[in-house]
Structure formats: structure tokens, C-alpha cells
Amino acid sequence: ARHRLGIRDAIELAPSQIDQVHAALAGDQWVGQLLAGLPEDQQTAIRARILDDVPYPEIANQLQISELVIRKRVSRALATLREQLEDPS
């Protein structure tokens, strides 16, 4: 789960945050709240790539935009999510 969110080491997260990550990937309500803070285009990209495991080229084709744009949206969204997990205030 940490790998799919782009978090390299378990040390980066407290045990309660690790549980939140696992719950998020299982479709828990927490993920909806977490994603709600993202712009809609980033939410769509994260849901497709991270939660639904759709390949980048397929997402780009579905949305009729470049793969690079999708990769950037996912990257930005993951950075924001990591910040939220590190500082949940």
C-alpha cells in the first residue's frame, strides 16, 4: 500500500497512518475524505491509476489527454497526499 502511494519507507509513517493507507486502498471512507482535498482532475487520475490500477496509457486514452499529463496529475496528487499524511492538521 505504501509503495502504491509512493511512500518509500515504513519509517516515514506512524503505525496509525499505515493503517489509514491500507484502509484507503481497501475503499474505506477515509480515502474519499482524503481525495476530496484534491482538484477534480487529480482525484480522477489517482482513482484510476492507484485505486483501480489502470495503466497510464489507458487512462490517457479514456480522458483523451497525453500520458505525460496523467503522470503529472498523479505525481502532484501523491505529493499532496503525502503532505496530508505527514501533517494531518
N, C-alpha and C positions, 0 to 999 in steps of 0.2 A: 504494500500500500504506500509506504514512504517513497519507494522508487517511482511509482506511477505519479506521485505528486511532485516529483523532482527533489525530494529531500534526501540528501546523501547518506547521512549517518543517524542512527537512532539517538545518539547523544544530543542532537540538535533539538529534540523534542522531549518534553516531560512525559512520564508514563500516561497521564490523563490525556495529553494531546495525541499520543499514539493511538489510544482508544478512540478518540474522535476521528482520526484519519480512517481507521478501519471501519467505523460506523458510517462515515461519509461514503466510502466506496461500496458499502452494502445498501445504500439508498436510504439511510437514516434521514430524519427530518433536519438534522444538523447541516447536512450538505446544502439543502435548499436555502437555509439561512445564510450560510457562508457564501454561496454563489450569488445571492440576492444583492450583495455589495459590489458585484462586478457589472461593468457595462454589458448590455444585452449581447453584443457580438462576441464578447469574451465568454459569457455564460454558454452560448451556443457551441463555441469551439471546445470548451472544457468538457461539456456534457458529451459531445460526440467523440472526442479523442480520448479523454481519460476515463470517463464513466462507461461509455458504450464501446470503447476500444476500436473505433472506426479509423482506418488508416488515413493519413493526411491527404493523399491524392483523392480519395473518395469523398472526403469532407469538402475539399475544394471544388470538386465536380458538382456535388449536390448544391453548394451555395453559389456556384458559378463565379468563383474568385480564385486567385492564384494560391498555390500551395504555400508559398512564402508568407502570404497574408495570414493564412490559418496558423502556420507555425509561430508567427509573431504574436497573434492573439493568445495562443495557448501559453507561450512564454511569459507574456505580460500578466496573464491571469494567474499563472503559477507563482510568479513573483509576488503578486498581491496577496494570494492565499498564504504563502509562506510568512509574509509580514503579519497577517492577521493571526496566524497560529503562534508567532513569536511574541506578539503584543496584543492579546485579546481584549484590551481595554476599550 
